[in-house]
Amino acid sequence: GIAPNIEILFSLRFLAGLGSAMTNSTITAIITSIFQPPKRGKIIAIITAVVYASLAIGPFFGGLLTHYLGWQSIFFSCSLIGVVILILIPFSLKEEWIEAKNTSFDIVGSVIYGVALFATIYGFTNLSNLSGILWLASGIIAFVIFILYERKIENPLIYLKLFVTNRVFAFSSLASLINYAATFAIIFMLSLYLQYIRGLDPKTAGLMLIPQAVVQTIVSILVGQISEKKIHPSNIATFGMIVVVFGLFGLIFISPDTSFYFIIFLFILLGIGFGCFSAPNTNVIMSSVDKKYYGFASGTAGTVRLVGQSLSMGIAGMVISFQMGTNKLIPEYFPDFMYSMRIVFIIFLVLCIIGVFASNARNTKNETKKETSF
């Protein structure tokens, strides 16, 4: 909020991102270590519902703060909330140390992994030009180096053997990656569609997006209650991805004249799918590993989510770039945008269908631990 220029603002946002990574990678681990099944699933569902509710009301309150107090007020209000949380944590959480003896932090692996991840995502989002291809190739090479390095050291950053030996963990993580890659950019594409193709103002377009977040919030809570009926969370997650498949199939047929009621219906359908998938899948990931791996599993869940989201935006940006180049979104290029949006949704649909198979592949007898019950 007090940044004097854009460079300082980006630097501070990087610092904020570092703090968010520490928080997001530990909160699920803390919940998993405190609550046992079936209560664990309910708590994870509540946390997920809170996240979805925040996504629904965040832009609204952010707009109000920006309108009346300026954009800086958003950062000041977030800082105030953070201070309150810091004060409450010592009184509400008891420390419980779960550690492996004689271990050390893999600094070299972290650097290689960070470079590989950045180069891959940056290259993928700029794949329409030569520099993007070079960045992507560099990222892939860096990932190969990272894997080879991690296999040789005693205390790796990522326990690669866990992906090989733990079928449930591996396929649950893959399903999460595919799910976010196939869905995150939907809001981005439809926001452009509603504002440019349909001529809605930003406020009205934002209101059109709220039903999805509201439905996600409600469904997440209801899914948590299903635990009493002993429905396995992996089955619920797979069902959620199937619902998303139907939603994406409907999005392919959106035109400049599509009824707003049909669009809202698709938002609701997607909200049901997201709500059924997210919390159960997270619970399966966390419950599939031993207690000493909770931190790693939680970090992995967060990483695949962020990587999937980045890939989703990269796919959307790449398709639009190939079809429209650097042209602005003006009436002359509206048909090109509609074609790009349809291609993006077709790609997302194919990804989501693959995700359904990945989600279902973990459902094998004697593979899932008993504690995984939702």
Wavefront OBJ file of the C-alpha trace (Angstrom):
o trace
v 0.000 0.000 0.000
v 2.956 2.361 0.503
v 5.008 1.229 -2.510
v 6.378 4.348 -4.292
v 6.711 2.643 -7.694
v 5.789 -0.482 -9.615
v 9.195 -2.116 -9.052
v 8.846 -1.916 -5.264
v 5.251 -3.118 -5.527
v 6.301 -6.220 -7.474
v 9.117 -6.894 -5.014
v 6.745 -6.697 -2.064
v 4.215 -8.876 -3.869
v 6.988 -11.443 -4.309
v 7.550 -11.319 -0.554
v 3.814 -11.684 0.027
v 3.758 -14.661 -2.314
v 6.552 -16.273 -0.316
v 4.524 -15.868 2.857
v 1.388 -17.189 1.180
v 3.283 -20.255 0.009
v 4.388 -20.956 3.584
v 0.819 -20.579 4.820
v -0.921 -22.540 2.086
v 1.539 -25.422 2.266
v 1.091 -25.897 6.013
v -2.566 -25.205 6.774
v -3.789 -28.473 5.249
v -1.013 -30.376 7.019
v -2.069 -28.834 10.347
v -5.719 -29.755 9.768
v -4.790 -33.307 8.790
v -2.634 -33.794 11.883
v -5.315 -32.453 14.239
v -8.474 -34.093 12.881
v -8.977 -37.776 12.164
v -11.472 -39.314 9.700
v -14.341 -38.866 9.228
v -14.208 -35.424 10.880
v -11.146 -34.501 8.828
v -13.149 -34.461 5.620
v -15.745 -32.143 7.124
v -13.105 -29.663 8.298
v -11.312 -29.654 4.940
v -14.694 -29.096 3.284
v -15.374 -26.119 5.563
v -11.966 -24.616 4.785
v -12.624 -25.096 1.073
v -16.044 -23.474 1.430
v -14.446 -20.471 3.129
v -12.015 -20.149 0.225
v -14.854 -20.233 -2.304
v -16.849 -17.709 -0.275
v -13.822 -15.427 -0.256
v -13.567 -15.733 -4.025
v -17.207 -14.703 -4.270
v -17.122 -11.661 -1.981
v -13.472 -10.654 -2.464
v -13.866 -8.870 -5.808
v -17.005 -7.121 -4.557
v -15.377 -5.687 -1.434
v -12.190 -5.014 -3.374
v -14.189 -2.923 -5.810
v -15.817 -0.976 -2.979
v -12.479 -0.286 -1.296
v -10.909 0.794 -4.569
v -13.833 3.045 -5.432
v -14.071 4.840 -2.087
v -10.570 4.578 -0.578
v -8.230 3.780 -3.461
v -6.438 0.574 -4.454
v -3.932 0.956 -1.607
v -6.722 0.283 0.889
v -6.914 -3.332 -0.341
v -3.369 -4.008 0.831
v -3.877 -2.123 4.097
v -7.015 -4.136 4.910
v -5.260 -7.427 4.112
v -2.358 -6.400 6.353
v -4.770 -5.632 9.184
v -6.390 -9.053 8.852
v -2.943 -10.645 8.873
v -1.994 -8.856 12.097
v -5.194 -10.027 13.802
v -4.500 -13.627 12.734
v -0.928 -13.428 14.038
v -2.254 -12.305 17.415
v -4.830 -15.119 17.579
v -2.594 -18.007 16.447
v -0.580 -18.399 19.697
v -3.815 -18.634 21.689
v -5.669 -21.002 19.354
v -3.046 -23.454 18.084
v -0.919 -25.750 20.198
v 2.468 -26.628 18.770
v 3.096 -30.219 17.777
v 6.463 -31.099 16.339
v 6.635 -33.948 13.843
v 10.091 -34.210 12.392
v 12.506 -36.637 10.879
v 15.871 -36.769 12.571
v 19.125 -35.903 10.810
v 17.460 -34.113 7.897
v 18.388 -30.879 6.133
v 16.694 -28.476 3.751
v 17.466 -29.080 0.083
v 18.582 -25.596 -0.989
v 20.140 -26.654 -4.300
v 17.083 -28.672 -5.254
v 14.825 -25.738 -4.367
v 16.749 -23.402 -6.675
v 16.732 -25.870 -9.572
v 13.036 -26.576 -9.042
v 12.170 -22.868 -8.934
v 14.098 -22.150 -12.141
v 12.540 -25.150 -13.888
v 9.020 -24.194 -12.841
v 9.403 -20.541 -13.867
v 11.008 -21.341 -17.222
v 8.399 -23.972 -18.072
v 5.371 -21.853 -17.207
v 6.788 -18.681 -18.774
v 7.735 -20.563 -21.926
v 4.353 -22.241 -22.164
v 2.485 -18.941 -21.876
v 4.645 -17.456 -24.679
v 4.716 -20.507 -26.915
v 3.620 -18.506 -29.956
v 7.111 -17.017 -30.376
v 10.656 -18.403 -30.508
v 11.664 -17.084 -27.087
v 8.778 -18.966 -25.514
v 9.887 -22.216 -27.147
v 13.438 -21.691 -25.857
v 12.176 -20.947 -22.348
v 9.996 -24.065 -22.392
v 12.889 -26.225 -23.596
v 15.107 -24.768 -20.868
v 12.456 -25.520 -18.270
v 12.125 -29.139 -19.382
v 15.904 -29.594 -19.268
v 15.970 -28.040 -15.795
v 13.262 -30.460 -14.637
v 15.298 -33.414 -15.925
v 18.331 -32.121 -14.014
v 16.159 -31.648 -10.936
v 14.834 -35.215 -11.058
v 18.315 -36.676 -11.517
v 19.630 -34.576 -8.632
v 16.752 -35.438 -6.302
v 17.275 -39.157 -6.873
v 20.850 -38.957 -5.613
v 20.573 -36.941 -2.392
v 19.541 -38.297 0.995
v 17.050 -35.562 1.962
v 15.356 -34.444 -1.274
v 12.993 -31.520 -1.676
v 10.439 -33.818 -3.325
v 10.088 -37.464 -2.391
v 9.919 -38.846 -5.915
v 9.546 -42.399 -4.616
v 6.209 -41.382 -3.121
v 4.837 -40.766 -6.613
v 6.080 -44.178 -7.748
v 5.124 -46.295 -4.741
v 1.911 -44.533 -3.650
v -0.678 -44.927 -6.407
v -3.375 -42.990 -4.559
v -1.118 -40.005 -3.895
v 0.248 -39.948 -7.452
v -3.079 -40.143 -9.285
v -4.811 -37.772 -6.854
v -2.092 -35.182 -7.466
v -2.336 -35.736 -11.221
v -6.125 -35.362 -11.109
v -5.741 -32.088 -9.207
v -3.203 -30.763 -11.725
v -5.457 -31.618 -14.658
v -8.572 -30.261 -12.954
v -7.078 -26.817 -12.370
v -5.433 -26.787 -15.804
v -8.830 -27.484 -17.371
v -10.881 -25.015 -15.350
v -8.985 -22.030 -13.952
v -9.068 -19.902 -17.128
v -12.800 -20.424 -17.635
v -13.614 -17.325 -15.595
v -11.016 -15.317 -17.529
v -12.460 -16.307 -20.902
v -16.076 -15.791 -19.880
v -15.291 -12.420 -18.296
v -13.963 -11.219 -21.658
v -16.954 -12.767 -23.407
v -19.500 -11.098 -21.137
v -17.878 -7.659 -21.271
v -16.763 -7.455 -24.904
v -19.041 -9.799 -26.837
v -22.203 -9.259 -24.763
v -21.456 -5.650 -23.795
v -21.943 -5.989 -20.031
v -20.256 -3.540 -17.684
v -17.649 -4.987 -15.268
v -20.055 -4.847 -12.315
v -22.804 -6.798 -14.090
v -20.307 -9.278 -15.516
v -18.980 -9.823 -12.011
v -22.474 -10.507 -10.709
v -22.907 -13.143 -13.427
v -19.896 -14.996 -12.012
v -21.099 -15.034 -8.402
v -23.543 -18.001 -8.706
v -20.664 -20.372 -9.413
v -18.746 -19.359 -6.278
v -21.909 -19.478 -4.157
v -22.795 -22.969 -5.400
v -19.208 -24.130 -4.822
v -19.404 -22.891 -1.237
v -22.705 -24.645 -0.519
v -21.741 -27.891 -2.249
v -18.399 -28.037 -0.416
v -20.188 -27.913 2.937
v -22.756 -30.514 1.845
v -19.996 -32.794 0.592
v -18.421 -32.647 4.029
v -21.660 -33.887 5.560
v -21.809 -36.849 3.178
v -18.992 -38.408 5.203
v -21.615 -39.807 7.568
v -22.957 -41.886 4.681
v -19.507 -43.426 4.144
v -19.152 -42.393 0.517
v -15.464 -42.554 -0.372
v -13.983 -39.112 -1.134
v -12.230 -40.341 -4.268
v -15.611 -41.325 -5.726
v -17.024 -37.902 -4.884
v -14.022 -36.209 -6.511
v -14.383 -38.301 -9.657
v -18.089 -37.459 -9.806
v -17.170 -33.782 -9.524
v -14.851 -33.998 -12.523
v -17.575 -35.741 -14.529
v -19.955 -32.865 -13.761
v -17.276 -30.400 -14.903
v -16.994 -32.366 -18.164
v -20.685 -31.710 -18.856
v -20.223 -28.042 -17.979
v -17.287 -27.674 -20.366
v -19.230 -29.480 -23.078
v -21.970 -26.865 -22.737
v -19.466 -23.995 -22.870
v -18.284 -25.128 -26.304
v -21.646 -24.125 -27.793
v -21.778 -20.590 -26.368
v -22.405 -17.979 -29.066
v -22.901 -14.184 -29.102
v -26.652 -14.809 -28.745
v -26.633 -17.487 -26.035
v -29.226 -16.961 -23.307
v -27.850 -15.583 -20.054
v -29.968 -18.142 -18.227
v -28.116 -20.945 -20.001
v -24.769 -19.370 -19.107
v -25.797 -19.087 -15.452
v -26.920 -22.724 -15.575
v -23.452 -23.710 -16.804
v -21.871 -21.654 -14.008
v -24.000 -23.526 -11.479
v -23.082 -26.862 -13.070
v -19.383 -26.002 -12.888
v -19.821 -24.856 -9.301
v -21.296 -28.235 -8.370
v -18.394 -30.004 -10.049
v -15.724 -27.853 -8.401
v -17.391 -28.185 -5.019
v -17.494 -31.974 -5.287
v -13.885 -32.281 -6.435
v -11.683 -29.931 -4.436
v -12.138 -30.861 -0.760
v -12.507 -34.650 -1.273
v -9.451 -34.774 -3.520
v -7.379 -32.824 -0.994
v -8.516 -35.200 1.736
v -7.481 -38.209 -0.343
v -4.037 -36.713 -0.973
v -3.429 -35.962 2.699
v -4.835 -39.250 3.979
v -2.788 -41.367 1.579
v 0.565 -40.581 3.244
v 2.166 -41.213 6.616
v 2.152 -38.489 9.241
v 5.765 -37.478 8.628
v 4.882 -36.625 5.011
v 1.939 -34.329 5.824
v 3.955 -31.184 5.112
v 5.204 -32.516 1.796
v 1.740 -33.720 0.766
v 0.188 -30.368 1.653
v 2.881 -28.523 -0.278
v 2.385 -30.827 -3.247
v -1.358 -30.174 -3.242
v -0.703 -26.436 -3.304
v 1.973 -26.717 -5.979
v -0.085 -28.787 -8.411
v -2.962 -26.342 -7.919
v -0.829 -23.301 -8.776
v 0.940 -25.043 -11.655
v -2.406 -26.190 -13.025
v -3.800 -22.661 -12.791
v -0.738 -21.280 -14.587
v -1.028 -23.895 -17.327
v -4.713 -23.077 -17.724
v -3.988 -19.396 -18.276
v -1.097 -20.380 -20.527
v -3.368 -22.486 -22.719
v -5.889 -19.651 -23.002
v -3.196 -17.076 -23.745
v -1.479 -19.316 -26.278
v -4.668 -20.038 -28.247
v -5.711 -16.374 -28.269
v -2.206 -15.344 -29.328
v -2.131 -17.843 -32.206
v -5.572 -16.773 -33.433
v -5.550 -13.013 -32.784
v -1.874 -12.140 -32.519
v -1.383 -8.787 -30.809
v -4.672 -7.340 -32.054
v -6.911 -5.658 -29.514
v -10.304 -7.111 -28.699
v -12.404 -4.813 -30.881
v -15.581 -5.674 -32.869
v -13.529 -6.481 -35.956
v -11.855 -9.362 -34.123
v -14.837 -10.614 -32.111
v -15.308 -13.658 -34.410
v -11.644 -14.566 -33.886
v -12.090 -14.355 -30.131
v -15.204 -16.541 -30.231
v -13.298 -19.124 -32.257
v -10.386 -18.960 -29.796
v -12.727 -19.378 -26.831
v -14.322 -22.448 -28.402
v -10.895 -24.016 -29.050
v -9.829 -23.290 -25.461
v -12.948 -24.966 -24.071
v -12.450 -27.989 -26.353
v -8.888 -28.365 -25.036
v -10.173 -28.013 -21.476
v -12.852 -30.631 -22.153
v -10.276 -33.139 -23.419
v -8.058 -32.449 -20.398
v -10.959 -32.904 -18.002
v -11.929 -36.232 -19.579
v -8.337 -37.389 -19.061
v -8.632 -36.111 -15.496
v -11.685 -38.299 -14.899
v -9.652 -41.379 -15.805
v -6.753 -40.204 -13.624
v -9.108 -39.653 -10.701
v -10.714 -43.055 -11.155
v -7.341 -44.822 -11.574
v -6.538 -44.397 -7.880
v -9.590 -46.444 -6.874
v -7.966 -49.841 -6.531
v -8.464 -52.342 -3.732
v -5.833 -52.529 -1.026
v -4.188 -49.353 -2.348
v -6.059 -46.790 -0.302
v -5.387 -46.534 3.389
v -8.307 -47.028 5.759
v -7.857 -43.529 7.136
v -8.716 -42.073 3.734
v -12.453 -42.458 4.430
v -14.047 -39.037 4.166
l 1 2 3 4 5 6 7 8 9 10 11 12 13 14 15 16 17 18 19 20 21 22 23 24 25 26 27 28 29 30 31 32 33 34 35 36 37 38 39 40 41 42 43 44 45 46 47 48 49 50 51 52 53 54 55 56 57 58 59 60 61 62 63 64 65 66 67 68 69 70 71 72 73 74 75 76 77 78 79 80 81 82 83 84 85 86 87 88 89 90 91 92 93 94 95 96 97 98 99 100 101 102 103 104 105 106 107 108 109 110 111 112 113 114 115 116 117 118 119 120 121 122 123 124 125 126 127 128 129 130 131 132 133 134 135 136 137 138 139 140 141 142 143 144 145 146 147 148 149 150 151 152 153 154 155 156 157 158 159 160 161 162 163 164 165 166 167 168 169 170 171 172 173 174 175 176 177 178 179 180 181 182 183 184 185 186 187 188 189 190 191 192 193 194 195 196 197 198 199 200 201 202 203 204 205 206 207 208 209 210 211 212 213 214 215 216 217 218 219 220 221 222 223 224 225 226 227 228 229 230 231 232 233 234 235 236 237 238 239 240 241 242 243 244 245 246 247 248 249 250 251 252 253 254 255 256 257 258 259 260 261 262 263 264 265 266 267 268 269 270 271 272 273 274 275 276 277 278 279 280 281 282 283 284 285 286 287 288 289 290 291 292 293 294 295 296 297 298 299 300 301 302 303 304 305 306 307 308 309 310 311 312 313 314 315 316 317 318 319 320 321 322 323 324 325 326 327 328 329 330 331 332 333 334 335 336 337 338 339 340 341 342 343 344 345 346 347 348 349 350 351 352 353 354 355 356 357 358 359 360 361 362 363 364 365 366 367 368 369 370 371 372 373 374
